[in-house]
């Protein structure tokens, strides 16, 4: 079985919104090439939804359809107390923001080995398990 991959909100938004065609293409490629390994948390799901409602004018019907589609295709993990506690440890050790530390904690607690994110330190390894990758570093976008 291939390693599990956690995808942060910004990658999903580039895939769903055509605001930057190069980043959008990269995001779609990551998602399409890793469908069976991808997971996300309810935090990321909520961040996707609020951004699509505000920035892309999605209707509630479109949001419901998106949530159902994501749930049918990917593993979506609820945020648990253990994630909040792990996030606190990560913030203390790595000086990472509250929301980013919660994303990292969710990825770690769900056995992921890769976290795709534009917002975190590229190639950083967390707890000898999770590698953060910014897939846009070599793009011009």
C-alpha positions in Angstrom: 0.0 0.0 0.0 1.3 3.5 -0.9 1.9 6.1 1.7 -1.0 8.3 2.8 -1.0 11.9 1.7 -2.6 14.9 3.4 -3.6 17.8 1.3 -3.9 21.3 2.8 -6.7 23.7 2.0 -4.8 25.9 -0.4 -4.0 23.0 -2.8 -7.7 22.1 -2.9 -8.7 25.7 -3.6 -6.2 26.0 -6.5 -7.8 22.8 -7.9 -11.4 24.1 -7.6 -10.7 27.8 -8.5 -9.0 28.8 -11.7 -7.4 31.9 -10.2 -3.9 30.8 -11.2 -3.8 28.4 -14.1 -0.3 27.0 -13.4 -1.0 26.4 -9.7 -4.4 25.0 -10.6 -2.8 22.5 -13.0 -0.3 21.4 -10.4 -2.9 21.1 -7.7 -5.2 19.0 -10.0 -2.3 16.8 -11.0 -1.4 16.1 -7.3 -5.0 15.2 -6.6 -5.6 13.1 -9.7 -2.3 11.1 -9.4 -2.9 10.3 -5.7 -6.6 9.7 -5.4 -6.4 6.5 -3.4 -3.8 7.8 -0.9 -5.4 11.2 -0.1 -7.0 12.2 3.1 -8.1 15.4 4.7 -9.6 16.6 7.9 -12.9 18.2 8.8 -10.9 21.3 9.4 -9.7 21.4 5.8 -13.1 20.5 4.5 -14.6 23.5 6.4 -11.8 25.8 5.2 -12.5 24.7 1.6 -16.2 25.3 1.9 -16.0 28.8 3.5 -13.5 29.9 0.9 -15.6 28.6 -2.0 -18.7 30.3 -0.6 -16.9 33.7 -0.1 -14.4 33.8 -3.0 -16.0 31.7 -5.7 -19.6 32.4 -4.9 -20.5 28.7 -4.6 -24.2 28.1 -3.7 -25.2 26.0 -0.8 -26.3 23.3 -3.2 -22.9 23.3 -4.8 -21.3 23.1 -1.4 -23.4 20.1 -0.4 -22.6 18.4 -3.6 -18.9 19.1 -3.1 -18.9 17.7 0.5 -20.7 14.6 -0.7 -18.3 14.1 -3.5 -15.2 14.5 -1.3 -16.7 12.2 1.3 -17.4 9.5 -1.4 -13.8 9.7 -2.8 -11.4 10.5 0.1 -10.9 9.7 3.7 -12.1 12.6 5.8 -11.0 12.5 9.4 -12.8 14.4 12.2 -10.7 16.6 14.4 -10.3 14.9 17.8 -9.0 16.0 21.2 -5.8 14.0 20.4 -5.3 16.2 17.4 -5.6 19.4 19.5 -3.1 18.1 22.0 -0.6 17.0 19.3 -1.1 20.4 17.6 -0.1 22.1 20.9 3.1 20.0 21.1 3.9 20.9 17.5 3.4 24.6 18.1 5.6 24.5 21.1 8.4 22.5 19.4 8.3 24.1 15.9 6.7 27.5 16.4 4.0 26.8 13.8 0.7 28.7 13.7 -2.4 27.3 15.4 -4.3 26.2 12.3 -1.2 24.9 10.5 -0.2 22.9 13.6 -3.7 21.3 13.7 -3.4 20.3 10.0 0.0 18.8 10.8 -1.3 17.0 13.8 -4.2 15.6 11.8 -1.8 14.3 9.2 0.5 12.7 11.7 -2.3 11.1 13.7 -3.8 9.6 10.6 -0.5 8.1 9.5 0.3 10.4 6.6 3.9 10.6 5.3 3.4 13.6 3.0 1.6 16.9 3.5 1.2 19.1 0.5 0.8 22.8 1.5 1.8 26.2 0.1 1.8 27.8 3.5 4.4 25.8 5.4 8.2 25.2 5.3 9.1 23.2 2.3 10.9 19.9 3.0 10.4 20.2 6.7 10.2 16.8 8.4 7.9 16.6 11.4 8.6 13.8 14.0 10.5 11.7 11.5 7.2 10.8 9.8 5.7 13.7 7.9 7.4 15.6 5.0 5.9 19.0 4.1 6.0 19.7 0.4 5.2 23.0 -1.4 4.4 21.8 -4.9 4.5 25.3 -6.3 8.1 26.3 -5.5 9.3 25.7 -9.1 6.3 27.2 -10.7 6.1 30.8 -11.8 2.8 31.5 -10.2 
